[in-house]
């Protein structure tokens, strides 16, 4: 009821412990706290909060237009309603190394279990678009060092994302990843790899946990969870899947409503009121209210 009972620190420790196992952790993207509740109910390993989805929900393209406040607020809204660990996309850290330091502490205060920071130029763009650019390696190393220095909870997972594969090639991306680990990154997110062989090459070259991005309509092949586990990956995100499913259904439904002038034909495709109330745990709120406020005073 209300929010998760587990502290942010406990959720961070659980994520760290889960990463020591030999299984792939699967984190679908949640575009709202309600979706995060559903992911917990279904038994997923964690929740991913995509910068692209935060931007899209605000009616903006993923080209660096969102602010630290907007991203951290959405991270807090989602992290506090679920027992699952939440992983937050903080893009390039919203500025110079000092901005990165503030971003890390804002993410900590938001209650997320981890975050990923990327090596794109400001303003960034979606990692699966053409014509992106990356900063010099030294600039990214300073971002990582700032993140490590600013982190107050050592269990907060700091993931370095490299977009260098599409700009400088696979070998350069691997070289960067190794340097990022040496600078203090706990894990690596190689963005926009172009084949299963490239996923395998990264695993062979980098010893820390690796994150795979299985976003639809992108540069990477959509590998199964079994394939990624076989390749030795530790985390996989499905960042925009839920939003795309939802928006496709909304678009079709509203078009039909506009055409038919009544929603009766749409009702069988809707989540029922009873199911929504079940997901929100209305019963617990009613019990709490009766137990606390429904009382009488003796005369």
Secondary structure as the mmCIF struct_conf table of DSSP 4:
data_model
#
loop_
_struct_conf.conf_type_id
_struct_conf.id
_struct_conf.beg_label_comp_id
_struct_conf.beg_label_asym_id
_struct_conf.beg_label_seq_id
_struct_conf.end_label_comp_id
_struct_conf.end_label_asym_id
_struct_conf.end_label_seq_id
BEND BEND1 UNK A 3 UNK A 3
BEND BEND2 UNK A 5 UNK A 6
HELX_RH_AL_P HELX_RH_AL_P1 UNK A 8 UNK A 18
TURN_TY1_P TURN_TY1_P1 UNK A 19 UNK A 20
BEND BEND3 UNK A 21 UNK A 23
STRN STRN1 UNK A 25 UNK A 29
BEND BEND4 UNK A 31 UNK A 32
HELX_RH_AL_P HELX_RH_AL_P2 UNK A 33 UNK A 42
TURN_TY1_P TURN_TY1_P2 UNK A 43 UNK A 43
BEND BEND5 UNK A 45 UNK A 45
STRN STRN2 UNK A 46 UNK A 49
HELX_RH_AL_P HELX_RH_AL_P3 UNK A 51 UNK A 57
TURN_TY1_P TURN_TY1_P3 UNK A 58 UNK A 59
BEND BEND6 UNK A 62 UNK A 64
BEND BEND7 UNK A 66 UNK A 66
HELX_RH_AL_P HELX_RH_AL_P4 UNK A 68 UNK A 79
TURN_TY1_P TURN_TY1_P4 UNK A 80 UNK A 81
BEND BEND8 UNK A 83 UNK A 84
STRN STRN3 UNK A 85 UNK A 89
TURN_TY1_P TURN_TY1_P5 UNK A 91 UNK A 92
BEND BEND9 UNK A 94 UNK A 96
HELX_RH_AL_P HELX_RH_AL_P5 UNK A 97 UNK A 110
TURN_TY1_P TURN_TY1_P6 UNK A 111 UNK A 111
BEND BEND10 UNK A 113 UNK A 113
STRN STRN4 UNK A 114 UNK A 118
STRN STRN5 UNK A 120 UNK A 120
HELX_LH_PP_P HELX_LH_PP_P1 UNK A 121 UNK A 121
BEND BEND11 UNK A 122 UNK A 123
TURN_TY1_P TURN_TY1_P7 UNK A 127 UNK A 128
BEND BEND12 UNK A 129 UNK A 131
STRN STRN6 UNK A 134 UNK A 134
HELX_RH_AL_P HELX_RH_AL_P6 UNK A 137 UNK A 150
BEND BEND13 UNK A 152 UNK A 153
TURN_TY1_P TURN_TY1_P8 UNK A 154 UNK A 155
BEND BEND14 UNK A 156 UNK A 156
STRN STRN7 UNK A 157 UNK A 162
TURN_TY1_P TURN_TY1_P9 UNK A 164 UNK A 164
HELX_RH_AL_P HELX_RH_AL_P7 UNK A 165 UNK A 168
HELX_RH_AL_P HELX_RH_AL_P8 UNK A 170 UNK A 182
TURN_TY1_P TURN_TY1_P10 UNK A 183 UNK A 184
BEND BEND15 UNK A 186 UNK A 186
STRN STRN8 UNK A 187 UNK A 190
TURN_TY1_P TURN_TY1_P11 UNK A 191 UNK A 192
BEND BEND16 UNK A 195 UNK A 195
HELX_RH_AL_P HELX_RH_AL_P9 UNK A 196 UNK A 205
BEND BEND17 UNK A 208 UNK A 208
STRN STRN9 UNK A 209 UNK A 213
TURN_TY1_P TURN_TY1_P12 UNK A 216 UNK A 217
BEND BEND18 UNK A 218 UNK A 220
HELX_RH_AL_P HELX_RH_AL_P10 UNK A 225 UNK A 231
TURN_TY1_P TURN_TY1_P13 UNK A 232 UNK A 232
STRN STRN10 UNK A 235 UNK A 238
BEND BEND19 UNK A 240 UNK A 240
HELX_RH_AL_P HELX_RH_AL_P11 UNK A 241 UNK A 260
BEND BEND20 UNK A 261 UNK A 261
HELX_RH_3T_P HELX_RH_3T_P1 UNK A 264 UNK A 269
BEND BEND21 UNK A 270 UNK A 270
HELX_LH_PP_P HELX_LH_PP_P2 UNK A 271 UNK A 272
HELX_RH_AL_P HELX_RH_AL_P12 UNK A 273 UNK A 280
TURN_TY1_P TURN_TY1_P14 UNK A 281 UNK A 281
HELX_RH_AL_P HELX_RH_AL_P13 UNK A 282 UNK A 293
#
